[in-house]
Structure formats: C-alpha cells, structure tokens
Amino acid sequence: SDEFDGSSIDESKWMHDNSPPENGEEQDYVGPGRGTSRVADGSLALTARRSADGAVISARLTTLWRFNFTYGIVEARMRAPLVAGLWPAFWMLGTDLLDPNTGWPACGEIDVMEIFGTRRGAASCSTVHNSRHSWGTLDPLEGGCFALEEPEPAWHVWRLLWTPRRIAFFIDDGRTPIYSYSPAQRTAANFPYTRPQYLIANLAVGGDGPSQPVDFSALDPPGTTLFLDYVRVYALPDGLDELADMSWPNDVERPTLSMPSQPLPSPLQPLLPPPPPPQPLSPPTTTTGLAVDPASRLALGAVGGAVAALGALGYFARCRRRMRGYARAVDSDAAHEAARVAEPEECVYDL
C-alpha cells in the first residue's frame, strides 16, 4: 500500500515502465525528471504534456518486480481527467505475462479503471481480459461503466474485490458492483486469476481505446494529470469469499481501512524456466581447429539462452500490443473476427 505522503516516488514499490507506445497510442513514456511523474501534496501525479521539443510524453508506473499478490481488496482514490483522446487507467497484469509459455491475454488482465477519452461520455469502465474473454476471443468482451461528473471528474474511490471465484468492481460506497466476473465453470483459460498480479497506473494519449481525435491543447503546459491519493491492498477477511456469487448485502460491512495491509514481498524471481542442470564436464574438444573448453561452451550457451529469452519477450510484447489493440476501435463481432484473420500468423493465438 502507498499513501504517497513523502516527497518522491517510493522506488521500493514502484518503477517507471518506459515501454514503447501500444494500441496506437501517441505518447512516449519517460522516467523521472521529465515533469511527468511526481509525489506532492500527498498525491501521486502522472502528467501527459508536450516537452520542449514538441514530443508528447507521459508516465506509466508499475509494481512489477516489487509488489505482487493473489486475491484481496484493492482501493485507489483517484481523480482522473476527462479529455478527448486521453486514456487514464489503473489496472493489473499477471506476473507470468513475461513467461513465453503464457503471455497476454492468457496471463490475465484486470482493468479497475479506464476512461476512454469522451468516446463513452463521462464514464469510467472496468473489465477483465483472458484467453476466453478479450478482444477477438471466443467469448464477447463485457464490462461495466460508471458515470462521472463533467467536465472535470471529482475524487472517487475505485475498489476491486478479487476472490478465488469472483472479480468485482465497485466505486465509492456502492454495494452493487459496476461489473462482476465469475464464470460458472472456471478454467485456466477463462479464470487465470489464481496467480499473482501486479499494479499499473498510467495516462496514455490517443490510441484504440479512445478512438477519437486527441485534444492536444490539453497537453500544453502544465499538461493534464491523473492524480492518485492512495493505493491500498488488503488481504481478504475470513469468510468474504462466501459472498462470491452475490452483491454485498446491506447487512454485511465492507472491509474497513483498519484491515491489515499485506506486507511488501521480496522482489519477484525471474519468470523464465530454470536452466537445465549442468552436465558432467568432459575434456576439451576441437572443432575446425578451435579448442572449446567446457566452461566456454557453458558461457556461450548462457548468452544464447539470454538472447533467445529476449527474443521471446519481444515476440509476446508485439503480439500483446496487437491482440489488445486491434479491436479497440470497432464494436461488431464480425469486425473483431476480420481483424483476427488479418493479423500476422505469428500473432494469432490458437484458442
């Protein structure tokens, strides 16, 4: 949990993710010192703006490698901008995103808050993604939206309830979820949410989510900002999962802030499979006149493995961007399928 009470971003909990733009977005995510991320006055501020050279820059923070958890309650008090073409989001991804045997959307994605510019009016939307429930997959992508104020949304508290049987999204003191996801038959394909996830907060500019022209005047100094007052993660209280198939009834108290927060775990271990056990050393061998000793062979093998791993991560990053983005701007199932068929063969998932 983070109250953002200090004078700088707590790097033991958050890291800047400067990945290239995804989903047709127009911003470049940059690190600290560029005026796009700061902690001040008790809030984390993520700002999209034009830099001195005219580039569109913004910030994305993530807890990957620093904090992950499985099941619980997430609360984030935020004030999100409502500007044409801007795409603020607070969301989560499974830590096995980087596993070449999993990737996206099989790792599972939980979107607590997304505002698609003004394309859906003044609304914050929530949904989940997985191998069965995403753009271009076998089941339609559903979600729920909550009406916000115009033209400038106020502070709201978004809440996520994540149990072994259900994912539900609430806002402020509402006891009826704006969206609830609980498949009758849970499988690894439609409910990968049995493994750790990490948190992400970002302010994107343009892209397939808003699917509308960007109001670039909003990026003139000082820019437009997504504010986070706090992010809190709580363990599930005993017995709460018994409510997994219903909304919170009035006679059941919502877990309060006095619940103990989960401690910050140690950094994640590498997600790639461990290397095979070393083989017994054999005498040096000579190939085409070049002597190669066993230690050198092992070193060269490690380098080759690292290069292959980086290639696999790039492959899944490319495919994740394409799979997640190619249907953001369309609404019909036929268009989704057409986009899927047109996708390069290397990025078509066998679902």
C-alpha positions as CSV (number, residue, x, y, z in Angstrom):
1,S,0.0,0.0,0.0
2,D,1.1,3.6,-0.7
3,E,-0.3,6.8,0.8
4,F,2.1,9.0,-1.2
5,D,2.9,11.0,1.9
6,G,6.6,11.5,1.0
7,S,8.3,13.9,-1.3
8,S,9.2,11.4,-4.0
9,I,8.0,8.2,-5.6
10,D,8.8,5.2,-3.4
11,E,11.1,3.1,-5.7
12,S,10.8,0.2,-3.4
13,K,7.2,-0.1,-4.5
14,W,7.0,1.5,-8.0
15,M,9.1,1.6,-11.1
16,H,8.8,3.6,-14.3
17,D,7.8,1.5,-17.3
18,N,9.1,3.2,-20.4
19,S,7.8,0.6,-22.9
20,P,7.1,1.8,-26.4
21,P,3.5,3.0,-27.2
22,E,0.9,0.3,-27.5
23,N,-2.5,0.1,-29.1
24,G,-1.9,3.0,-31.5
25,E,-1.0,5.5,-28.6
26,E,0.9,8.7,-29.3
27,Q,2.8,9.3,-26.1
28,D,6.3,8.3,-25.1
29,Y,6.5,7.1,-21.5
30,V,9.5,8.6,-19.8
31,G,11.3,8.2,-16.5
32,P,11.6,10.6,-13.6
33,G,13.0,14.1,-14.1
34,R,10.8,14.9,-17.1
35,G,7.9,16.5,-15.4
36,T,5.5,13.6,-16.0
37,S,5.6,11.9,-12.6
38,R,5.9,13.3,-9.1
39,V,4.7,13.0,-5.5
40,A,3.5,16.3,-4.0
41,D,0.8,17.4,-1.5
42,G,0.0,13.8,-0.5
43,S,-0.7,12.6,-4.1
44,L,1.0,10.8,-7.0
45,A,0.6,12.9,-10.1
46,L,1.0,11.4,-13.6
47,T,1.0,14.1,-16.3
48,A,0.7,14.0,-20.0
49,R,2.2,17.0,-21.7
50,R,4.3,18.3,-24.6
51,S,8.0,18.6,-24.0
52,A,10.2,21.5,-25.1
53,D,10.9,19.7,-28.4
54,G,7.2,19.1,-29.1
55,A,7.1,15.4,-28.2
56,V,4.1,14.0,-26.3
57,I,5.4,12.5,-23.1
58,S,3.6,10.9,-20.1
59,A,4.3,8.3,-17.4
60,R,3.4,4.7,-16.5
61,L,4.3,3.3,-13.1
62,T,4.2,-0.4,-12.2
63,T,4.9,-2.6,-9.2
64,L,6.4,-5.4,-11.3
65,W,9.4,-6.9,-9.6
66,R,8.5,-5.0,-6.5
67,F,5.0,-6.0,-5.3
68,N,2.6,-8.7,-6.4
69,F,-0.3,-10.5,-4.7
70,T,-3.0,-13.1,-5.3
71,Y,-6.6,-12.3,-4.1
72,G,-7.5,-9.4,-1.9
73,I,-9.2,-6.0,-2.0
74,V,-7.6,-3.0,-3.8
75,E,-8.7,0.5,-3.1
76,A,-7.4,3.5,-5.1
77,R,-8.6,7.1,-4.6
78,M,-8.1,8.9,-7.8
79,R,-9.1,12.0,-9.8
80,A,-8.9,11.2,-13.4
81,P,-9.1,13.6,-16.3
82,L,-11.9,13.6,-18.8
83,V,-10.3,14.9,-22.0
84,A,-10.9,13.9,-25.6
85,G,-8.4,11.3,-26.7
86,L,-6.7,10.8,-23.2
87,W,-6.8,7.3,-21.7
88,P,-6.1,7.2,-18.0
89,A,-6.0,3.7,-16.5
90,F,-5.4,1.9,-13.2
91,W,-5.1,-1.9,-13.9
92,M,-3.3,-5.1,-13.2
93,L,-1.5,-7.9,-15.2
94,G,-0.5,-11.4,-14.3
95,T,3.2,-11.8,-13.5
96,D,3.5,-14.6,-16.0
97,L,3.0,-12.1,-18.8
98,L,6.7,-12.5,-19.4
99,D,6.6,-16.3,-19.5
100,P,6.9,-17.3,-23.2
101,N,4.6,-20.2,-22.5
102,T,1.8,-17.8,-21.3
103,G,2.0,-14.2,-22.5
104,W,-1.1,-12.0,-23.0
105,P,-4.1,-12.4,-22.6
106,A,-3.5,-15.8,-21.0
107,C,-1.7,-14.1,-18.1
108,G,-5.0,-12.3,-17.1
109,E,-5.6,-8.6,-17.0
110,I,-7.8,-6.8,-14.5
111,D,-8.9,-3.2,-15.6
112,V,-10.0,-1.4,-12.4
113,M,-10.4,2.0,-14.1
114,E,-10.2,3.1,-17.7
115,I,-11.6,6.3,-19.2
116,F,-11.7,6.2,-22.9
117,G,-11.5,9.9,-23.5
118,T,-15.0,11.1,-24.1
119,R,-15.9,8.3,-26.5
120,R,-18.3,6.7,-23.9
121,G,-19.3,10.0,-22.5
122,A,-18.2,10.9,-18.9
123,A,-17.7,7.3,-17.8
124,S,-15.1,5.1,-16.0
125,C,-15.2,1.5,-17.2
126,S,-14.0,-1.8,-15.7
127,T,-13.4,-5.3,-17.2
128,V,-11.1,-8.3,-17.3
129,H,-9.2,-9.9,-20.1
130,N,-8.1,-13.5,-20.5
131,S,-7.8,-16.2,-23.2
132,R,-11.6,-16.5,-23.5
133,H,-12.8,-13.0,-22.6
134,S,-10.9,-10.4,-24.6
135,W,-10.8,-8.7,-28.0
136,G,-11.1,-11.3,-30.8
137,T,-11.5,-14.3,-28.5
138,L,-14.3,-16.8,-28.3
139,D,-16.4,-15.0,-25.7
140,P,-17.6,-11.4,-26.1
141,L,-15.8,-8.8,-24.1
142,E,-18.1,-7.4,-21.5
143,G,-17.6,-4.8,-18.7
144,G,-19.3,-2.1,-16.7
145,C,-19.2,1.7,-16.7
146,F,-19.9,4.3,-14.0
147,A,-21.0,7.9,-14.9
148,L,-18.6,10.6,-13.8
149,E,-19.0,14.3,-13.5
150,E,-18.4,16.7,-16.3
151,P,-16.3,18.5,-17.3
152,E,-13.8,17.7,-14.5
153,P,-14.3,14.5,-12.6
154,A,-14.1,14.7,-8.8
155,W,-12.2,12.4,-6.5
156,H,-13.6,8.8,-6.4
157,V,-12.5,5.6,-4.7
158,W,-12.3,2.6,-7.0
159,R,-12.5,-0.8,-5.3
160,L,-11.6,-4.2,-6.6
161,L,-12.8,-7.4,-4.9
162,W,-10.7,-10.4,-6.1
163,T,-11.5,-13.8,-4.6
164,P,-10.8,-17.4,-5.8
165,R,-14.2,-17.4,-7.5
166,R,-15.0,-13.8,-8.5
167,I,-13.7,-10.4,-9.6
168,A,-16.0,-7.5,-8.9
169,F,-15.6,-3.7,-9.3
170,F,-17.1,-1.1,-7.0
171,I,-16.9,2.7,-6.8
172,D,-17.2,4.9,-3.7
173,D,-19.6,3.4,-1.2
174,G,-21.6,1.5,-3.7
175,R,-22.5,-2.1,-2.7
176,T,-23.7,-3.2,-6.1
177,P,-20.7,-3.9,-8.5
178,I,-20.5,-1.9,-11.6
179,Y,-19.2,-5.2,-13.2
180,S,-18.8,-8.7,-11.8
181,Y,-17.0,-11.6,-13.5
182,S,-17.5,-15.1,-12.2
183,P,-17.6,-17.9,-14.8
184,A,-19.8,-20.9,-13.8
185,Q,-17.0,-23.2,-14.8
186,R,-13.6,-21.7,-14.1
187,T,-10.7,-22.9,-16.2
188,A,-7.1,-21.8,-16.8
189,A,-8.4,-20.1,-20.0
190,N,-11.3,-18.1,-18.6
191,F,-10.1,-17.6,-15.0
192,P,-6.3,-17.3,-14.9
193,Y,-6.7,-15.1,-11.8
194,T,-5.3,-17.7,-9.4
195,R,-1.8,-16.5,-9.9
196,P,-0.1,-13.3,-8.7
197,Q,-0.8,-9.9,-10.4
198,Y,0.9,-6.5,-10.2
199,L,-0.4,-3.0,-10.3
200,I,-0.1,-0.4,-13.1
201,A,-1.1,3.3,-13.3
202,N,-0.7,5.3,-16.5
203,L,-2.0,8.2,-18.6
204,A,-2.0,7.3,-22.3
205,V,-2.6,9.7,-25.2
206,G,-4.7,8.6,-28.1
207,G,-4.9,5.0,-29.2
208,D,-7.5,2.5,-30.0
209,G,-9.2,2.9,-26.6
210,P,-10.4,6.4,-27.0
211,S,-10.6,6.0,-30.8
212,Q,-11.1,9.8,-31.2
213,P,-9.0,12.8,-32.1
214,V,-6.9,14.0,-29.2
215,D,-7.4,17.4,-27.7
216,F,-3.8,18.3,-27.9
217,S,-4.4,21.7,-26.3
218,A,-4.8,19.8,-23.0
219,L,-1.1,18.9,-23.3
220,D,0.1,22.5,-23.3
221,P,1.9,23.4,-20.1
222,P,1.3,22.4,-17.5
223,G,-0.4,19.4,-19.2
224,T,-3.2,17.2,-17.9
225,T,-2.8,15.0,-14.8
226,L,-4.1,11.8,-13.3
227,F,-3.9,12.1,-9.5
228,L,-3.7,9.1,-7.1
229,D,-4.3,10.0,-3.4
230,Y,-3.6,6.5,-2.2
231,V,-3.4,2.8,-3.3
232,R,-4.2,0.2,-0.6
233,V,-4.2,-3.5,-0.9
234,Y,-5.8,-5.6,1.8
235,A,-6.0,-9.4,2.5
236,L,-9.4,-11.0,2.2
237,P,-11.2,-11.2,5.5
238,D,-12.3,-14.6,6.7
239,G,-15.5,-15.7,5.1
240,L,-15.7,-13.0,2.5
241,D,-15.5,-15.5,-0.4
242,E,-18.8,-16.9,0.8
243,L,-20.2,-13.7,-0.9
244,A,-18.6,-14.5,-4.2
245,D,-21.9,-15.2,-6.0
246,M,-23.8,-12.1,-4.8
247,S,-23.5,-8.4,-4.3
248,W,-22.6,-7.2,-0.9
249,P,-25.9,-7.1,1.1
250,N,-26.6,-4.2,3.3
251,D,-26.1,-6.2,6.5
252,V,-22.5,-7.1,5.6
253,E,-20.0,-4.4,6.4
254,R,-17.5,-3.5,3.8
255,P,-13.9,-4.3,4.9
256,T,-12.6,-1.2,6.6
257,L,-9.2,0.6,6.4
258,S,-8.3,-1.0,9.7
259,M,-7.7,-4.3,7.9
260,P,-4.0,-5.2,7.9
261,S,-2.3,-4.4,4.6
262,Q,-0.4,-7.2,3.0
263,P,3.4,-6.7,3.6
264,L,5.5,-5.8,0.6
265,P,7.0,-9.1,-0.6
266,S,10.6,-9.6,-1.8
267,P,11.2,-8.9,-5.5
268,L,9.9,-11.5,-7.8
269,Q,12.1,-14.2,-9.1
270,P,12.8,-14.5,-12.8
271,L,9.7,-15.9,-14.5
272,L,11.5,-17.9,-17.2
273,P,12.1,-21.6,-16.7
274,P,15.2,-22.5,-14.8
275,P,18.2,-23.7,-16.9
276,P,18.8,-27.5,-17.2
277,P,21.2,-29.0,-14.6
278,P,24.8,-28.8,-15.6
279,Q,26.2,-31.8,-17.4
280,P,29.4,-33.6,-16.2
281,L,32.5,-31.8,-17.6
282,S,34.3,-33.5,-20.4
283,P,37.8,-33.0,-21.8
284,P,38.2,-30.0,-24.2
285,T,37.3,-30.7,-27.8
286,T,38.5,-29.2,-31.0
287,T,36.2,-28.2,-33.9
288,T,37.6,-26.9,-37.1
289,G,40.9,-26.3,-35.3
290,L,39.3,-24.2,-32.5
291,A,39.7,-25.6,-29.0
292,V,36.5,-25.0,-26.9
293,D,36.7,-25.9,-23.2
294,P,33.5,-26.8,-21.3
295,A,33.4,-23.5,-19.3
296,S,33.4,-21.6,-22.6
297,R,30.7,-23.8,-24.0
298,L,28.5,-23.1,-20.9
299,A,29.1,-19.4,-21.2
300,L,28.2,-19.3,-24.8
301,G,25.1,-21.3,-24.1
302,A,24.0,-18.9,-21.4
303,V,24.5,-15.9,-23.8
304,G,22.5,-17.8,-26.4
305,G,19.7,-18.5,-23.9
306,A,19.6,-14.9,-22.8
307,V,19.3,-13.8,-26.5
308,A,16.5,-16.3,-27.1
309,A,14.7,-15.2,-23.9
310,L,14.8,-11.5,-25.0
311,G,13.5,-12.5,-28.4
312,A,10.6,-14.3,-26.8
313,L,9.8,-11.3,-24.6
314,G,9.8,-9.1,-27.7
315,Y,7.6,-11.5,-29.6
316,F,5.0,-11.5,-26.8
317,A,5.2,-7.8,-26.4
318,R,4.5,-7.3,-30.1
319,C,1.6,-9.8,-30.1
320,R,0.2,-8.4,-26.9
321,R,0.0,-4.9,-28.3
322,R,-1.6,-6.2,-31.5
323,M,-4.0,-8.6,-29.8
324,R,-5.1,-6.0,-27.2
325,G,-5.3,-3.1,-29.7
326,Y,-6.7,-4.3,-33.0
327,A,-10.4,-4.3,-31.9
328,R,-10.5,-1.3,-29.5
329,A,-11.9,0.9,-32.2
330,V,-14.6,-1.4,-33.5
331,D,-17.7,-2.8,-32.0
332,S,-19.0,-5.7,-34.1
333,D,-18.1,-9.4,-33.7
334,A,-17.6,-9.6,-37.5
335,A,-15.1,-6.8,-37.4
336,H,-13.3,-8.5,-34.5
337,E,-13.0,-11.7,-36.5
338,A,-11.9,-9.9,-39.6
339,A,-9.1,-8.2,-37.7
340,R,-8.1,-11.5,-36.2
341,V,-8.0,-13.2,-39.6
342,A,-5.9,-10.3,-40.9
343,E,-3.4,-10.5,-38.1
344,P,0.1,-11.8,-39.0
345,E,0.3,-15.5,-38.5
346,E,2.9,-15.2,-35.7
347,C,0.4,-13.3,-33.5
348,V,-2.7,-15.5,-34.0
349,Y,-3.4,-17.4,-30.8
350,D,-4.7,-20.9,-31.1
351,L,-7.7,-20.6,-28.8
